[in-house]
Amino acid sequence: MERGVTTAYQLQKLLDLNPAQAARLWRGGQEMIALKTIDALCESLDCEPSDLIIRIAKSRAKSRKSSSRK
């Protein structure tokens, strides 16, 4: 991550998140994110939602889930 946030702990403090949520966001393991959280991220990092979110097609997401279970 750019803009001075280099650890999950820094993200936690910046957005006032609980440690588990900060870790999930940091690792990219969160499937759903509240709009309030996206807004706080954008405000803190001076960016737009499109800078944070990458769409993964359903067919690709299914193959990722099945390959992670092996």
C-alpha positions in Angstrom: 0.0 0.0 0.0 1.2 3.5 -0.8 0.7 6.8 1.0 2.6 6.0 4.1 0.5 3.0 5.3 2.9 0.1 5.4 1.4 -2.3 8.0 -2.0 -3.6 9.0 -1.4 -2.0 12.4 -1.0 1.5 10.8 -4.2 0.8 8.8 -6.0 -0.2 12.1 -4.9 3.1 13.8 -5.7 5.3 10.8 -9.2 4.0 10.4 -9.9 3.1 14.0 -10.6 -0.5 13.1 -10.4 -3.6 15.2 -7.3 -5.7 14.6 -9.1 -8.5 12.8 -10.8 -6.2 10.3 -7.6 -4.3 9.7 -5.7 -7.6 9.1 -8.4 -8.9 6.6 -8.3 -5.6 4.7 -4.5 -5.6 4.6 -4.4 -9.2 3.3 -7.2 -8.6 0.8 -9.3 -11.4 2.3 -12.4 -9.4 2.8 -15.2 -10.1 0.4 -17.6 -7.4 1.6 -16.6 -3.9 2.8 -19.0 -1.4 4.3 -19.4 1.9 2.4 -18.4 3.7 5.6 -15.1 1.8 5.6 -14.5 2.5 1.9 -15.3 6.2 2.5 -12.9 6.3 5.5 -10.1 4.7 3.4 -10.6 7.1 0.5 -10.6 10.1 2.9 -7.5 8.9 4.7 -5.6 7.9 1.6 -6.8 10.8 -0.6 -8.1 8.5 -3.3 -11.2 7.3 -5.0 -13.0 3.9 -4.5 -11.8 2.8 -8.0 -8.2 3.0 -6.7 -9.1 0.5 -4.0 -11.5 -2.0 -5.6 -10.7 -4.6 -8.3 -13.6 -6.6 -9.8 -13.1 -10.3 -10.1 -15.4 -12.1 -12.5 -17.6 -14.8 -11.1 -16.0 -17.6 -13.1 -12.5 -16.5 -11.9 -13.7 -16.2 -8.3 -15.1 -19.7 -8.4 -11.9 -21.2 -9.7 -9.9 -19.3 -7.0 -12.2 -20.7 -4.3 -12.0 -24.3 -5.5 -8.2 -24.2 -6.0 -7.7 -22.8 -2.5 -9.6 -25.8 -1.0 -7.1 -28.3 -2.4 
